[in-house]
Amino acid sequence: MKYLLVPFYVYFSVYSWLSIIRILGKDERKIWVLAYFLASAAVLIPTQLIEFRYYTIPFYLLALHSVGNETIGWLLVGVGYIAINAFTMTMFLYRPFCWNHEPGTERFIL
């Protein structure tokens, strides 16, 4: 039962990478797209944990090198960043927790 969603994961992974390659291939040279793909794979494949911090540099490079002149799209991305940052700061500042085996108040970031 736990392997039932593997085909969907593979499909969406391939679709995502093909979309990224198509977006970057519009204005970037093929060697740059290949270098982006290899560098992202070199960073993401050996990670033992799935954490968002590993995806930030490839995402920023993708956002900077993709062509997009849609003002609404950029505004939605900006609003999304502001909402995620506000949620993260609220969780960090106002949701501390205590462990039985650790003294003091602990905080974590999502």
All heavy atoms as an XYZ file, in Angstrom:
923
protein
N       0.812     -1.201      0.000
C       0.000      0.000      0.000
C       0.855      1.264      0.000
O       0.497      2.246     -0.628
C      -0.918     -0.045      1.231
C      -1.887      1.071      1.297
S      -3.074      0.900     -0.015
C      -4.053      2.316      0.235
N       2.008      1.224      0.702
C       2.810      2.443      0.796
C       3.506      2.792     -0.518
O       3.944      3.910     -0.694
C       3.813      2.349      1.936
C       4.910      1.339      1.732
C       5.840      1.364      2.923
C       6.966      0.380      2.775
N       7.872      0.423      3.895
N       3.606      1.854     -1.445
C       4.247      2.126     -2.726
C       3.251      2.480     -3.823
O       3.623      2.613     -4.983
C       5.081      0.919     -3.165
C       6.204      0.610     -2.216
C       6.198     -0.545     -1.459
C       7.262      1.495     -2.082
C       7.225     -0.822     -0.576
C       8.296      1.238     -1.202
C       8.272      0.075     -0.456
O       9.292     -0.189      0.410
N       2.010      2.643     -3.467
C       0.963      2.910     -4.447
C       1.151      4.260     -5.150
O       0.846      4.401     -6.334
C      -0.401      2.862     -3.755
C      -1.624      2.943     -4.658
C      -1.662      1.740     -5.593
C      -2.878      2.977     -3.815
N       1.685      5.252     -4.448
C       1.823      6.589     -5.021
C       3.157      6.814     -5.743
O       3.397      7.908     -6.258
C       1.653      7.636     -3.925
C       0.262      7.691     -3.296
C       0.233      8.720     -2.179
C      -0.792      8.000     -4.333
N       4.016      5.815     -5.793
C       5.315      5.967     -6.448
C       5.176      6.353     -7.921
O       5.881      7.248     -8.390
C       6.174      4.694     -6.266
C       7.396      4.720     -7.154
C       6.570      4.540     -4.814
N       4.295      5.743     -8.715
C       4.168      6.177    -10.114
C       3.773      7.647    -10.254
O       4.266      8.344    -11.144
C       3.086      5.266    -10.692
C       3.096      4.066     -9.826
C       3.472      4.555     -8.460
N       2.904      8.130     -9.378
C       2.519      9.541     -9.432
C       3.693     10.446     -9.097
O       3.892     11.492     -9.715
C       1.356      9.815     -8.473
C       0.102      9.111     -8.863
C      -0.333      8.014     -8.137
C      -0.640      9.526     -9.957
C      -1.489      7.360     -8.492
C      -1.802      8.877    -10.325
C      -2.221      7.780     -9.597
N       4.496     10.047     -8.106
C       5.672     10.826     -7.740
C       6.657     10.889     -8.902
O       7.188     11.952     -9.219
C       6.343     10.209     -6.511
C       7.652     10.849     -6.178
C       7.704     12.107     -5.596
C       8.852     10.221     -6.481
C       8.905     12.712     -5.317
C      10.060     10.818     -6.205
C      10.077     12.067     -5.619
O      11.267     12.662     -5.361
N       6.889      9.769     -9.546
C       7.816      9.741    -10.684
C       7.278     10.605    -11.818
O       8.023     11.386    -12.428
C       8.055      8.288    -11.148
C       8.807      8.252    -12.461
C       8.801      7.509    -10.078
N       5.986     10.483    -12.106
C       5.391     11.283    -13.169
C       5.546     12.775    -12.896
O       5.967     13.539    -13.768
C       3.917     10.930    -13.338
C       3.186     11.865    -14.272
C       3.360     11.761    -15.647
C       2.359     12.863    -13.776
C       2.705     12.625    -16.509
C       1.699     13.721    -14.628
C       1.882     13.608    -15.988
O       1.247     14.466    -16.837
N       5.200     13.211    -11.682
C       5.276     14.639    -11.364
C       6.720     15.123    -11.277
O       7.004     16.284    -11.582
C       4.504     14.951    -10.088
C       3.025     14.917    -10.292
C       2.243     13.978     -9.649
C       2.406     15.806    -11.156
C       0.878     13.934     -9.847
C       1.043     15.779    -11.371
C       0.274     14.833    -10.715
N       7.640     14.267    -10.878
C       9.053     14.651    -10.864
C       9.566     14.875    -12.281
O      10.238     15.872    -12.559
C       9.893     13.577    -10.182
O       9.548     13.448     -8.851
N       9.256     13.955    -13.166
C       9.684     14.105    -14.563
C       9.017     15.323    -15.190
O       9.672     16.107    -15.891
C       9.374     12.818    -15.356
C       9.574     13.021    -16.847
C      10.229     11.666    -14.848
N       7.723     15.502    -14.932
C       7.010     16.660    -15.465
C       7.626     17.960    -14.953
O       7.791     18.924    -15.711
C       5.529     16.584    -15.093
C       4.746     17.782    -15.556
C       4.391     17.924    -16.886
C       4.378     18.783    -14.660
C       3.684     19.028    -17.323
C       3.674     19.888    -15.081
C       3.332     20.005    -16.413
O       2.647     21.109    -16.842
N       7.982     18.003    -13.672
C       8.584     19.209    -13.099
C       9.907     19.520    -13.759
O      10.176     20.667    -14.135
C       8.775     19.036    -11.594
O       7.546     18.871    -10.957
N      10.764     18.511    -13.875
C      12.076     18.764    -14.490
C      11.935     19.161    -15.956
O      12.651     20.053    -16.436
C      12.987     17.558    -14.345
C      13.676     17.539    -13.034
C      13.480     16.673    -12.008
C      14.669     18.469    -12.580
N      14.284     17.004    -10.958
C      15.024     18.095    -11.279
C      15.276     19.578    -13.147
C      15.965     18.788    -10.539
C      16.221     20.273    -12.408
C      16.553     19.882    -11.122
N      11.032     18.533    -16.682
C      10.837     18.924    -18.082
C      10.290     20.344    -18.188
O      10.659     21.084    -19.103
C       9.924     17.929    -18.785
C      10.518     16.538    -19.012
C       9.496     15.619    -19.643
C      11.777     16.608    -19.853
N       9.427     20.737    -17.273
C       8.921     22.115    -17.269
C      10.037     23.110    -16.976
O      10.121     24.166    -17.611
C       7.807     22.267    -16.236
O       6.715     21.475    -16.570
N      10.889     22.780    -16.018
C      12.016     23.657    -15.690
C      12.953     23.776    -16.870
O      13.406     24.877    -17.224
C      12.744     23.141    -14.437
C      11.867     23.353    -13.205
C      14.098     23.817    -14.265
C      12.384     22.670    -11.959
N      13.256     22.664    -17.519
C      14.151     22.695    -18.679
C      13.525     23.503    -19.813
O      14.206     24.277    -20.489
C      14.488     21.255    -19.121
C      15.401     20.615    -18.078
C      15.137     21.227    -20.491
C      15.623     19.135    -18.264
N      12.202     23.373    -20.018
C      11.529     24.142    -21.064
C      11.553     25.636    -20.755
O      11.815     26.464    -21.629
C      10.089     23.665    -21.222
C       9.330     24.367    -22.342
C       7.885     23.919    -22.404
N       7.177     24.057    -21.146
C       6.648     25.197    -20.698
N       6.780     26.293    -21.388
N       6.003     25.232    -19.547
N      11.303     25.992    -19.498
C      11.303     27.406    -19.106
C      12.689     28.012    -19.274
O      12.847     29.105    -19.822
C      10.814     27.561    -17.655
C       9.318     27.282    -17.574
C      11.123     28.944    -17.107
C       8.797     27.151    -16.160
N      13.711     27.299    -18.811
C      15.066     27.831    -18.927
C      15.583     27.780    -20.358
O      16.397     28.613    -20.750
C      16.015     27.051    -18.009
C      15.823     27.279    -16.518
C      16.757     26.373    -15.735
C      16.061     28.726    -16.161
N      15.126     26.802    -21.133
C      15.605     26.657    -22.501
C      15.129     27.740    -23.444
O      15.667     27.878    -24.538
N      14.141     28.525    -23.019
C      13.654     29.599    -23.884
C      14.714     30.672    -24.113
O      14.873     31.165    -25.230
C      12.410     30.248    -23.286
C      11.181     29.391    -23.375
C       9.994     30.126    -22.775
C       8.765     29.262    -22.819
N       7.615     29.909    -22.173
N      15.439     31.052    -23.056
C      16.367     32.164    -23.174
C      17.810     31.823    -22.808
O      18.700     32.618    -23.073
C      15.908     33.327    -22.290
C      14.643     33.945    -22.830
O      14.531     34.085    -24.053
O      13.757     34.266    -22.018
N      18.034     30.702    -22.175
C      19.387     30.337    -21.772
C      19.990     29.365    -22.778
O      19.278     28.653    -23.486
C      19.387     29.700    -20.376
C      18.917     30.615    -19.288
C      19.836     31.788    -19.043
O      21.039     31.681    -19.342
O      19.352     32.812    -18.563
N      21.322     29.361    -22.808
C      22.000     28.410    -23.687
C      21.858     26.998    -23.129
O      21.651     26.803    -21.940
C      23.470     28.780    -23.830
C      23.655     30.102    -24.571
C      25.089     30.408    -24.787
N      25.705     30.652    -23.466
C      26.994     30.737    -23.270
N      27.830     30.593    -24.265
N      27.476     30.967    -22.070
N      22.004     26.024    -24.002
C      21.833     24.623    -23.601
C      22.869     24.206    -22.556
O      22.562     23.450    -21.645
C      21.956     23.702    -24.817
C      20.984     24.014    -25.920
C      19.588     23.607    -25.540
C      18.660     23.773    -26.701
N      17.556     24.626    -26.462
N      24.074     24.714    -22.650
C      25.118     24.354    -21.683
C      24.779     24.893    -20.299
O      25.049     24.256    -19.282
C      26.513     24.819    -22.156
C      27.617     24.219    -21.292
C      26.641     26.317    -22.162
C      27.851     22.780    -21.547
N      24.156     26.070    -20.240
C      23.751     26.628    -18.948
C      22.641     25.785    -18.328
O      22.648     25.524    -17.129
C      23.286     28.071    -19.108
C      23.160     28.769    -17.802
C      24.090     29.544    -17.192
C      22.033     28.725    -16.906
N      23.610     29.994    -15.976
C      22.360     29.493    -15.778
C      20.797     28.116    -16.952
C      21.492     29.676    -14.716
C      19.923     28.280    -15.888
C      20.279     29.059    -14.788
N      21.676     25.353    -19.136
C      20.587     24.520    -18.632
C      21.146     23.189    -18.132
O      20.740     22.699    -17.071
C      19.516     24.306    -19.720
C      18.443     23.350    -19.262
C      18.909     25.637    -20.128
N      22.091     22.601    -18.869
C      22.719     21.351    -18.434
C      23.484     21.552    -17.135
O      23.390     20.730    -16.212
C      23.649     20.818    -19.524
C      24.391     19.533    -19.178
C      23.412     18.389    -19.012
C      25.431     19.230    -20.237
N      24.222     22.647    -17.018
C      24.966     22.932    -15.790
C      24.004     23.147    -14.619
O      24.271     22.687    -13.504
C      25.856     24.152    -15.982
N      22.886     23.834    -14.847
C      21.880     24.029    -13.802
C      21.318     22.689    -13.338
O      21.192     22.438    -12.139
C      20.752     24.930    -14.327
C      19.602     25.074    -13.365
C      19.676     25.975    -12.316
C      18.453     24.303    -13.492
C      18.626     26.108    -11.422
C      17.408     24.434    -12.605
C      17.498     25.331    -11.570
O      16.471     25.451    -10.687
N      20.977     21.836    -14.285
C      20.423     20.530    -13.944
C      21.435     19.697    -13.163
O      21.092     19.110    -12.125
C      20.008     19.798    -15.220
C      19.528     18.402    -14.973
C      18.283     18.178    -14.422
C      20.324     17.320    -15.283
C      17.833     16.896    -14.183
C      19.887     16.030    -15.046
C      18.635     15.822    -14.499
N      22.687     19.652    -13.608
C      23.705     18.853    -12.921
C      24.034     19.418    -11.539
O      24.197     18.662    -10.580
C      24.966     18.764    -13.781
C      24.818     17.963    -15.073
C      26.093     18.038    -15.893
C      24.418     16.534    -14.787
N      24.113     20.730    -11.425
C      24.411     21.329    -10.122
C      23.252     21.106     -9.140
O      23.480     20.793     -7.972
C      24.686     22.823    -10.286
N      22.020     21.244     -9.618
C      20.867     20.993     -8.743
C      20.820     19.535     -8.317
O      20.551     19.225     -7.150
C      19.573     21.357     -9.457
O      19.541     22.733     -9.733
N      21.094     18.631     -9.244
C      21.102     17.207     -8.907
C      22.221     16.889     -7.923
O      22.036     16.094     -6.996
C      21.250     16.374    -10.173
N      23.379     17.523     -8.098
C      24.504     17.276     -7.190
C      24.195     17.748     -5.774
O      24.705     17.190     -4.804
C      25.762     17.965     -7.716
N      23.363     18.753     -5.641
C      23.002     19.256     -4.316
C      21.846     18.454     -3.717
O      21.860     18.136     -2.526
C      22.617     20.755     -4.403
C      21.981     21.240     -3.124
C      23.835     21.580     -4.735
N      20.849     18.103     -4.520
C      19.621     17.529     -3.987
C      19.649     16.008     -3.831
O      19.022     15.475     -2.912
C      18.438     17.922     -4.872
C      18.164     19.416     -4.965
C      17.029     19.682     -5.919
C      17.864     19.991     -3.603
N      20.360     15.300     -4.673
C      20.330     13.837     -4.617
C      20.973     13.280     -3.358
O      20.399     12.411     -2.699
C      20.929     13.233     -5.898
C      19.970     13.468     -7.055
C      21.212     11.747     -5.733
C      20.494     13.066     -8.395
N      22.158     13.743     -2.940
C      22.772     13.105     -1.764
C      22.202     13.535     -0.415
O      22.627     13.019      0.617
C      24.247     13.492     -1.859
C      24.313     14.656     -2.739
C      23.084     14.646     -3.588
N      21.250     14.441     -0.381
C      20.708     14.878      0.910
C      19.930     13.749      1.565
O      19.187     13.023      0.921
C      19.784     16.091      0.748
O      18.722     15.752     -0.110
C      20.539     17.279      0.200
N      20.116     13.611      2.858
C      19.421     12.561      3.590
C      18.087     13.051      4.152
O      17.234     12.248      4.476
C      20.311     12.056      4.714
C      21.552     11.383      4.187
C      22.476     10.916      5.292
O      22.221     11.156      6.456
N      23.543     10.272      4.912
N      17.948     14.347      4.275
C      16.703     14.931      4.748
C      16.087     15.777      3.647
O      16.792     16.341      2.826
C      16.957     15.835      5.965
C      17.457     15.156      7.228
C      17.820     16.209      8.251
C      16.401     14.234      7.793
N      14.786     15.861      3.651
C      14.111     16.755      2.716
C      13.811     18.027      3.482
O      12.895     18.085      4.292
C      12.833     16.118      2.172
C      13.169     14.861      1.396
C      12.088     17.101      1.294
C      11.970     14.103      0.906
N      14.627     19.040      3.250
C      14.450     20.328      3.901
C      14.380     21.410      2.831
O      15.048     21.331      1.805
C      15.612     20.617      4.849
C      15.678     19.681      6.025
C      16.764     20.080      6.999
O      17.142     21.270      7.015
O      17.237     19.205      7.729
N      13.584     22.417      3.109
C      13.391     23.476      2.124
C      14.669     24.261      1.852
O      14.827     24.818      0.782
C      12.270     24.416      2.570
C      10.929     23.758      2.541
C      10.202     23.595      3.701
C      10.392     23.305      1.358
C       8.958     22.991      3.681
C       9.155     22.702      1.318
C       8.439     22.540      2.493
N      15.570     24.316      2.802
C      16.780     25.112      2.600
C      17.646     24.553      1.480
O      18.403     25.283      0.856
C      17.578     25.202      3.888
C      18.109     23.876      4.360
C      18.862     24.033      5.639
N      19.212     22.722      6.156
C      20.067     22.534      7.117
N      20.650     23.568      7.672
N      20.335     21.332      7.534
N      17.531     23.267      1.186
C      18.308     22.693      0.091
C      17.765     23.101     -1.270
O      18.458     23.024     -2.268
C      18.325     21.164      0.181
C      18.966     20.643      1.429
C      18.333     19.698      2.214
C      20.211     21.104      1.841
C      18.917     19.215      3.373
C      20.802     20.633      2.992
C      20.158     19.694      3.756
O      20.732     19.223      4.889
N      16.529     23.522     -1.322
C      15.894     23.881     -2.583
C      15.930     25.378     -2.867
O      15.534     25.790     -3.953
C      14.430     23.412     -2.577
C      14.294     21.916     -2.530
C      14.199     21.251     -1.317
C      14.283     21.171     -3.692
C      14.075     19.868     -1.277
C      14.161     19.793     -3.659
C      14.065     19.152     -2.447
O      13.947     17.798     -2.398
N      16.379     26.189     -1.924
C      16.281     27.633     -2.125
C      17.214     28.139     -3.216
O      16.792     28.938     -4.053
C      16.555     28.389     -0.818
O      17.808     27.983     -0.295
C      15.452     28.155      0.183
N      18.456     27.720     -3.213
C      19.406     28.217     -4.231
C      18.972     27.800     -5.636
O      18.915     28.659     -6.535
C      20.840     27.756     -3.914
C      21.282     28.268     -2.550
C      21.800     28.182     -5.016
C      21.367     29.769     -2.430
N      18.653     26.518     -5.893
C      18.157     26.196     -7.243
C      16.886     26.956     -7.615
O      16.719     27.375     -8.762
C      17.895     24.687     -7.188
C      18.787     24.185     -6.129
C      18.857     25.286     -5.113
N      15.996     27.168     -6.642
C      14.767     27.900     -6.947
C      15.062     29.360     -7.277
O      14.491     29.912     -8.223
C      13.784     27.813     -5.785
C      12.547     28.616     -6.024
C      11.589     28.167     -6.908
C      12.361     29.831     -5.399
C      10.442     28.910     -7.156
C      11.233     30.574     -5.630
C      10.264     30.118     -6.512
N      15.932     29.993     -6.513
C      16.269     31.389     -6.799
C      16.928     31.528     -8.163
O      16.644     32.466     -8.912
C      17.167     31.971     -5.719
C      16.470     32.198     -4.410
C      17.155     32.098     -3.210
C      15.126     32.508     -4.344
C      16.518     32.296     -1.996
C      14.483     32.713     -3.139
C      15.180     32.610     -1.978
O      14.552     32.808     -0.781
N      17.824     30.601     -8.501
C      18.442     30.646     -9.825
C      17.395     30.452    -10.919
O      17.457     31.106    -11.961
C      19.541     29.597     -9.937
C      20.813     29.904     -9.155
C      21.773     28.725     -9.225
C      21.478     31.158     -9.677
N      16.455     29.557    -10.687
C      15.385     29.364    -11.662
C      14.548     30.628    -11.808
O      14.243     31.061    -12.926
C      14.493     28.197    -11.241
C      13.244     27.969    -12.077
C      13.618     27.550    -13.487
C      12.352     26.948    -11.435
N      14.194     31.243    -10.693
C      13.370     32.455    -10.755
C      14.118     33.605    -11.423
O      13.526     34.383    -12.180
C      12.934     32.861     -9.352
N      15.409     33.719    -11.175
C      16.180     34.806    -11.767
C      16.413     34.620    -13.262
O      16.485     35.592    -14.006
C      17.526     34.949    -11.050
C      17.465     35.530     -9.647
C      18.838     35.441     -8.992
C      16.985     36.958     -9.680
N      16.541     33.380    -13.700
C      16.860     33.131    -15.101
C      15.648     32.795    -15.957
O      15.794     32.639    -17.166
C      17.895     32.005    -15.208
C      19.256     32.441    -14.792
N      20.114     33.081    -15.647
C      19.898     32.351    -13.611
C      21.234     33.363    -15.010
N      21.129     32.923    -13.764
N      14.486     32.691    -15.367
C      13.295     32.470    -16.180
C      12.737     33.825    -16.584
O      12.778     34.782    -15.832
C      12.251     31.663    -15.419
O      11.822     32.364    -14.288
N      12.228     33.854    -17.776
C      11.695     35.110    -18.297
C      10.233     35.203    -17.904
O       9.450     34.293    -18.142
C      11.845     35.161    -19.822
C      11.173     36.388    -20.384
C      13.303     35.151    -20.191
N       9.886     36.288    -17.299
C       8.495     36.504    -16.933
C       8.250     37.982    -16.752
O       8.823     38.601    -15.882
N       7.425     38.533    -17.590
C       7.112     39.955    -17.499
C       5.709     40.190    -16.961
O       5.227     41.301    -16.989
C       7.246     40.610    -18.874
C       8.676     40.613    -19.340
O       9.586     40.655    -18.520
N       8.888     40.559    -20.646
N       5.076     39.111    -16.473
C       3.728     39.260    -15.966
C       3.768     39.896    -14.586
O       4.279     39.303    -13.642
C       3.027     37.902    -15.875
C       2.987     37.144    -17.174
C       4.185     36.218    -17.324
O       4.810     35.887    -16.318
O       4.482     35.862    -18.450
N       3.248     41.074    -14.460
C       3.256     41.792    -13.190
C       2.404     41.072    -12.152
O       2.791     40.988    -10.986
C       2.726     43.224    -13.397
O       3.477     43.838    -14.441
C       2.844     44.042    -12.145
N       1.279     40.517    -12.571
C       0.408     39.808    -11.628
C       1.131     38.595    -11.068
O       1.017     38.307     -9.872
C      -0.891     39.387    -12.341
C      -1.521     40.589    -12.977
C      -1.781     38.589    -11.418
C      -2.765     41.116    -12.429
N       1.847     37.883    -11.897
C       2.586     36.710    -11.424
C       3.631     37.078    -10.391
O       3.778     36.399     -9.365
N       4.375     38.148    -10.667
C       5.398     38.580     -9.709
C       4.763     39.060     -8.409
O       5.303     38.851     -7.324
C       6.269     39.676    -10.305
C       7.259     39.138    -11.286
C       7.224     39.287    -12.638
C       8.405     38.337    -11.001
N       8.274     38.634    -13.208
C       9.023     38.051    -12.228
C       8.958     37.828     -9.827
C      10.179     37.273    -12.313
C      10.114     37.059     -9.916
C      10.707     36.793    -11.136
N       3.608     39.734     -8.494
C       2.914     40.164     -7.285
C       2.420     38.974     -6.464
O       2.522     38.980     -5.235
C       1.738     41.076     -7.639
C       2.113     42.479     -8.100
C       0.869     43.240     -8.540
C       2.831     43.225     -7.001
N       1.922     37.941     -7.138
C       1.483     36.744     -6.421
C       2.652     36.037     -5.738
O       2.521     35.556     -4.612
C       0.775     35.784     -7.378
C      -0.612     36.207     -7.831
C      -1.160     35.241     -8.878
C      -1.547     36.289     -6.648
N       3.779     35.982     -6.416
C       4.968     35.384     -5.799
C       5.390     36.196     -4.578
O       5.700     35.641     -3.520
C       6.120     35.279     -6.824
C       7.426     34.922     -6.155
C       5.783     34.246     -7.882
N       5.388     37.509     -4.702
C       5.750     38.369     -3.568
C       4.799     38.207     -2.390
O       5.231     38.111     -1.239
N       3.499     38.161     -2.669
C       2.520     37.959     -1.602
C       2.706     36.583     -0.964
O       2.592     36.428      0.253
C       1.085     38.147     -2.142
C       0.041     37.672     -1.159
C       0.859     39.603     -2.503
N       3.019     35.589     -1.771
C       3.272     34.258     -1.236
C       4.468     34.234     -0.309
O       4.430     33.626      0.774
N       5.555     34.899     -0.704
C       6.738     34.981      0.152
C       6.434     35.697      1.461
O       6.879     35.277      2.526
C       7.880     35.703     -0.564
C       8.638     34.845     -1.532
C       9.036     35.352     -2.753
C       8.971     33.537     -1.233
C       9.730     34.575     -3.654
C       9.666     32.765     -2.121
C      10.047     33.286     -3.332
O      10.738     32.518     -4.210
N       5.689     36.785      1.374
C       5.347     37.531      2.589
C       4.491     36.664      3.518
O       4.716     36.638      4.734
C       4.628     38.844      2.217
C       5.610     39.811      1.561
C       3.981     39.475      3.435
C       4.971     41.035      0.949
N       3.534     35.927      2.968
C       2.672     35.069      3.790
C       3.471     33.951      4.446
O       3.305     33.669      5.646
C       1.551     34.488      2.936
N       4.363     33.314      3.699
C       5.178     32.228      4.264
C       6.111     32.761      5.338
O       6.267     32.151      6.403
C       5.949     31.505      3.146
C       4.969     30.691      2.299
C       7.034     30.606      3.723
C       5.572     30.109      1.061
N       6.728     33.905      5.094
C       7.627     34.484      6.098
C       6.863     34.915      7.354
O       7.343     34.714      8.475
C       8.391     35.663      5.515
C       9.495     35.224      4.605
O      10.062     34.149      4.770
N       9.819     36.051      3.627
N       5.670     35.482      7.187
C       4.876     35.880      8.354
C       4.464     34.654      9.163
O       4.545     34.654     10.402
C       3.646     36.665      7.911
N       4.050     33.591      8.487
C       3.684     32.362      9.185
C       4.887     31.764      9.921
O       4.772     31.369     11.087
C       3.120     31.351      8.181
C       2.853     30.006      8.792
C       1.762     29.812      9.611
C       3.706     28.941      8.548
C       1.516     28.578     10.175
C       3.474     27.703      9.110
C       2.375     27.516      9.918
N       6.032     31.727      9.268
C       7.234     31.158      9.889
C       7.657     31.968     11.103
O       7.986     31.399     12.156
C       8.378     31.103      8.857
O       7.944     30.344      7.734
C       9.611     30.468      9.439
N       7.651     33.283     10.999
C       8.038     34.119     12.136
C       7.039     33.996     13.283
O       7.431     33.980     14.450
C       8.163     35.577     11.690
C       9.366     35.809     10.796
S       9.472     37.488     10.173
C       9.714     38.396     11.660
N       5.745     33.873     12.961
C       4.742     33.694     14.005
C       4.950     32.379     14.733
O       4.900     32.334     15.968
C       3.328     33.739     13.392
O       3.168     34.982     12.716
C       2.266     33.593     14.451
N       5.198     31.310     13.998
C       5.442     30.007     14.633
C       6.696     30.049     15.504
O       6.728     29.492     16.590
C       5.579     28.912     13.573
C       4.303     28.623     12.842
S       2.993     28.014     13.901
C       3.606     26.417     14.304
N       7.744     30.713     15.023
C       8.992     30.771     15.776
C       8.845     31.606     17.041
O       9.320     31.225     18.111
C      10.100     31.339     14.889
C      11.432     31.387     15.573
C      12.184     30.234     15.731
C      11.926     32.578     16.064
C      13.415     30.279     16.365
C      13.147     32.630     16.697
C      13.895     31.475     16.848
N       8.168     32.733     16.949
C       8.086     33.655     18.082
C       7.025     33.269     19.101
O       7.223     33.422     20.308
C       7.813     35.078     17.577
C       8.943     35.721     16.781
C       8.478     37.053     16.212
C      10.172     35.897     17.637
N       5.875     32.779     18.646
C       4.744     32.604     19.539
C       4.364     31.151     19.818
O       3.371     30.905     20.491
C       3.523     33.345     18.985
C       3.776     34.824     18.845
C       3.820     35.416     17.596
C       3.988     35.618     19.958
C       4.055     36.773     17.454
C       4.221     36.975     19.831
C       4.263     37.541     18.573
O       4.501     38.873     18.434
N       5.110     30.189     19.319
C       4.787     28.791     19.561
C       5.989     28.018     20.112
O       6.413     27.024     19.534
C       4.314     28.126     18.265
C       3.046     28.674     17.669
C       1.859     28.310     18.470
N       1.741     26.858     18.473
C       0.642     26.209     18.536
N      -0.491     26.871     18.622
N       0.608     24.906     18.547
N       6.554     28.446     21.233
C       7.658     27.675     21.815
C       7.137     26.391     22.454
O       5.938     26.240     22.684
C       8.232     28.621     22.864
C       7.083     29.459     23.260
C       6.230     29.615     22.025
N       8.036     25.460     22.715
C       7.633     24.219     23.358
C       8.731     23.797     24.323
O       9.846     24.300     24.277
C       7.343     23.114     22.333
C       8.532     22.760     21.487
C       9.361     21.712     21.837
C       8.819     23.463     20.335
C      10.458     21.377     21.065
C       9.912     23.144     19.557
C      10.732     22.104     19.920
N       8.406     22.882     25.204
C       9.359     22.378     26.198
C       9.465     20.870     26.081
O       8.455     20.186     25.882
C       8.896     22.749     27.607
S       8.823     24.511     27.911
N      10.674     20.367     26.205
C      10.912     18.933     26.257
C      11.190     18.543     27.693
O      11.768     19.311     28.462
C      12.090     18.548     25.391
C      11.812     18.592     23.933
C      10.609     18.723     23.326
C      12.779     18.500     22.896
N      10.753     18.716     21.968
C      12.089     18.583     21.668
C      14.153     18.365     22.856
C      12.722     18.512     20.452
C      14.775     18.292     21.638
C      14.074     18.362     20.451
N      10.834     17.332     28.033
C      11.056     16.861     29.398
C      12.537     16.661     29.713
O      12.972     16.870     30.838
C      10.298     15.552     29.640
C       8.800     15.755     29.593
O       8.318     16.840     29.882
N       8.077     14.731     29.213
N      13.309     16.273     28.737
C      14.717     15.984     28.985
C      15.652     17.159     28.685
O      16.847     17.044     28.879
C      15.147     14.756     28.172
C      15.074     14.975     26.684
N      13.886     14.916     26.004
C      16.021     15.260     25.796
C      14.115     15.151     24.725
N      15.411     15.362     24.573
N      15.124     18.285     28.238
C      15.931     19.477     27.960
C      15.439     20.629     28.824
O      14.251     20.917     28.849
C      15.809     19.889     26.492
C      16.497     18.992     25.520
C      17.996     19.178     25.525
O      18.470     20.289     25.813
O      18.694     18.183     25.282
N      16.341     21.309     29.498
C      15.908     22.478     30.267
C      15.667     23.683     29.352
O      16.331     23.853     28.343
C      17.085     22.735     31.215
C      18.268     22.179     30.507
C      17.772     21.021     29.694
N      14.719     24.492     29.726
C      14.465     25.722     28.974
C      13.404     25.567     27.914
O      12.858     24.503     27.658
N      13.126     26.676     27.275
C      12.126     26.732     26.213
C      12.807     26.511     24.875
O      13.843     27.125     24.587
C      11.416     28.086     26.229
O      10.821     28.274     27.511
C      10.347     28.151     25.168
N      12.222     25.684     24.064
C      12.766     25.383     22.727
C      11.912     26.064     21.664
O      10.737     26.292     21.858
C      12.777     23.874     22.489
C      13.487     23.069     23.539
C      14.970     23.319     23.570
O      15.561     23.601     22.524
O      15.541     23.222     24.659
N      12.539     26.359     20.557
C      11.828     26.918     19.418
C      12.296     26.181     18.171
O      13.431     25.752     18.084
C      12.131     28.401     19.243
C      11.668     29.231     20.402
C      11.987     30.695     20.148
N      11.716     31.479     21.315
C      10.529     31.987     21.612
N       9.522     31.781     20.830
N      10.356     32.686     22.719
N      11.408     26.038     17.247
C      11.788     25.396     15.988
C      11.220     26.195     14.838
O      10.303     26.984     14.997
C      11.329     23.945     15.917
C       9.833     23.782     15.909
C       9.136     23.702     14.729
C       9.146     23.690     17.112
C       7.768     23.545     14.734
C       7.773     23.526     17.115
C       7.087     23.456     15.932
N      11.795     25.962     13.695
C      11.346     26.653     12.515
C      10.871     25.609     11.527
O      11.463     24.555     11.404
C      12.453     27.542     11.965
C      11.866     28.754     11.320
C      13.317     26.856     10.986
C      12.817     29.897     11.270
N       9.760     25.839     10.870
C       9.199     24.873      9.929
C       9.892     24.934      8.608
O      10.283     25.895      8.114
C       7.707     25.134      9.737
C       6.881     24.984     10.994
C       5.454     25.418     10.701
C       6.895     23.566     11.473
